Amino acid sequence: MADKRMMTPKEKALLQAKHRQKEAEARNRKKERDARTHRLVQEGAILESIVPHIKEMDLDSLKRELMIRLRGM
């Protein structure tokens, strides 16, 4: 890309639009990550309230426990 001082007004406008687009995309990705994190925290809290002993379980044990319980439904 040419030196910014040598850019035409159209080139500058295009570059600024690209930067704004990238910033908007980054904000949207962050919003999506934040929403997913919030949902996962809520789901984990519900799970812990129903099965309190899972707090002491490692992830493999938790997965096995859930598979057993869900198969029985």
C-alpha positions as CSV (number, residue, x, y, z in Angstrom):
1,M,0.0,0.0,0.0
2,A,1.2,3.5,-0.7
3,D,2.4,5.8,2.0
4,K,-0.7,7.4,3.6
5,R,0.6,10.9,2.7
6,M,0.5,9.9,-0.9
7,M,-2.9,8.3,-0.9
8,T,-5.8,9.9,-2.7
9,P,-8.9,10.9,-0.8
10,K,-10.7,7.8,-2.2
11,E,-7.9,5.5,-1.1
12,K,-8.0,7.0,2.4
13,A,-11.8,6.6,2.6
14,L,-11.5,3.0,1.5
15,L,-8.8,2.3,4.0
16,Q,-10.9,3.9,6.8
17,A,-13.9,1.9,5.8
18,K,-11.9,-1.3,5.9
19,H,-10.7,-0.4,9.4
20,R,-14.2,0.4,10.6
21,Q,-15.4,-3.0,9.1
22,K,-12.7,-4.9,10.9
23,E,-13.5,-3.1,14.2
24,A,-17.2,-3.9,13.8
25,E,-16.4,-7.6,13.1
26,A,-14.1,-7.7,16.2
27,R,-16.9,-6.2,18.4
28,N,-19.4,-8.7,17.1
29,R,-17.0,-11.6,17.8
30,K,-16.5,-10.3,21.3
31,K,-20.3,-10.0,21.9
32,E,-20.7,-13.5,20.7
33,R,-18.0,-14.8,23.0
34,D,-19.4,-12.9,25.9
35,A,-22.9,-14.2,25.3
36,R,-21.5,-17.8,25.1
37,T,-19.5,-17.4,28.3
38,H,-22.6,-16.0,30.1
39,R,-24.7,-18.9,28.9
40,L,-22.1,-21.5,29.9
41,V,-21.8,-20.0,33.4
42,Q,-25.6,-20.0,33.8
43,E,-25.8,-23.6,32.7
44,G,-23.0,-24.6,35.0
45,A,-24.7,-23.0,37.9
46,I,-27.9,-24.8,37.1
47,L,-26.0,-28.1,36.9
48,E,-24.3,-27.5,40.2
49,S,-27.6,-26.6,41.9
50,I,-29.1,-29.9,40.8
51,V,-26.1,-32.2,41.3
52,P,-23.9,-30.4,44.0
53,H,-21.3,-33.1,44.2
54,I,-20.1,-32.4,40.6
55,K,-18.0,-29.5,42.0
56,E,-15.5,-32.1,43.2
57,M,-15.5,-34.2,40.0
58,D,-12.9,-34.0,37.3
59,L,-14.1,-33.4,33.8
60,D,-13.9,-37.0,32.7
61,S,-15.9,-38.2,35.7
62,L,-18.5,-35.4,35.1
63,K,-18.8,-36.5,31.5
64,R,-19.3,-40.2,32.5
65,E,-21.9,-39.2,35.2
66,L,-23.9,-37.1,32.7
67,M,-23.8,-39.8,30.1
68,I,-25.1,-42.4,32.6
69,R,-27.8,-40.1,33.9
70,L,-29.0,-38.9,30.4
71,R,-29.1,-42.4,29.0
72,G,-31.5,-43.4,31.7
73,M,-34.1,-40.8,30.7
